[in-house]
């Protein structure tokens, strides 16, 4: 009996600690997002393209002699991609300078971790003496999980990047005078691995929770969830590990297969979910992931034909990359057809949610985009002819617009405009309710509906 009570007390203490930790994390994230300004679409595109180029550097890794052939050109192309990584510049330094830079970035990451601990303690005690640590954390978190994630992971794991020299000694790849896994090299490697592990844990937590979730297509960073980013970061970690510890020629097939499988997973995940509310950013993401998958496929082809005179993989990559870009940028996702389809014709809750998201985007863009206004109007008139419900929000919306026209009012009054917009949002609410009733296990739609209730319907209780 005493043992059972002790277990219950330990369990209760752990649950209290877990609940307090979750509370502190969400308090920090709430404050960070609360005063965060909407990002520029240009900045979002630059970050997305930069992130794509870093990922592309895995297939065109300068440390691994993949049989791309076209040796002169591929060397310059690989070098250009590798220039984005911090470890590239360290390779031009001497050993002492490299170690100094290595520890500078380790210390910077540790300082950010200390900043998180300080902010968590301040929230826990309810005392804030200064607010600049929160500003620093807001500035670094977004970069840590995007453009800085792969360069920092690459730097932290670059210390044990070793290969055999001509004498068969296991030496550091960039500094052949340093024997690996002995003396100070072993200490540096342990420090790098420890900090890298902590950095990855923090970045995974931030990736899952730190993002703008409001359903606003005009905010380029707003998204339904960040699972696509998490999967992308996991594939980067796998890619960095593979290209750090398996650089020998005997492991090339394993690396190529792993990179191809992970690139396919990321492409399918992001393409089907389309996490961003801004469709342009979704298309940029598709272009990045599509080009990366294309490079992995060509790497497999180059390895299959390594013993032949085949040299076309590199030209095919540069020929296919712009074609992939044009295809995904101009691709019609047939949102208008989704709007017209009844729920019985949808195969999954994810497909139904795509319809809801497309409808919401039309509401946002109807006042600035003529095509969106025409498409929304056509959907409303078509729906009005088939809907049997007298209290249908779209019927009321159409009747209000028709009455305004009949009264010869060129512009609908401000109050009428707000009321009409509320009717459009009410119909979106009905779409969510229909989808959740038919597909109750669709997590993506459930998360989006909770956010919709808070942002658009002002109903925190139901959310």
Protein Blocks (a to p, Z undefined) as FASTA:
>chain_A
ZZmmmmmmmmmmmmmmmmmmmmmmmmmmmmmmmmpccddfklmmmmmmmmmmmmmmmmmc
ckbccfkkjmlmmmmmmmmmmmmpmklmmmmpcfklmmmmmmmmmmmmmmmmmmmmmmmm
mmmnopafbfklmmmmmmmmmmmmmmmmmmmmmmmmmmmmccddfkopacdfklmmbcgh
iajllmmmmmmmmmmmmmmmmmmmmmmmnccfbdcfklmkbcfblmlmmmmmmmmmmmmm
mmmmmmbfklmmmmmmmmmmmmmmmmmmmmmnomafblklmmmmmmmmmmmmmmmmmmmm
mmmmmmmmbfklmmmmmmmmmmmmmmmmmpcehlmmmmmpcfklpcbfklmmmmmmmmmm
mmmmmmmmmklmmmmmmmmmmmmmmpmbfklmklmmmmmmmmmmmnopabacfklmmmmm
mmmmmmmmmmmmmmmmmmmmlmklmmmmmmmmmmmnopaklZZ
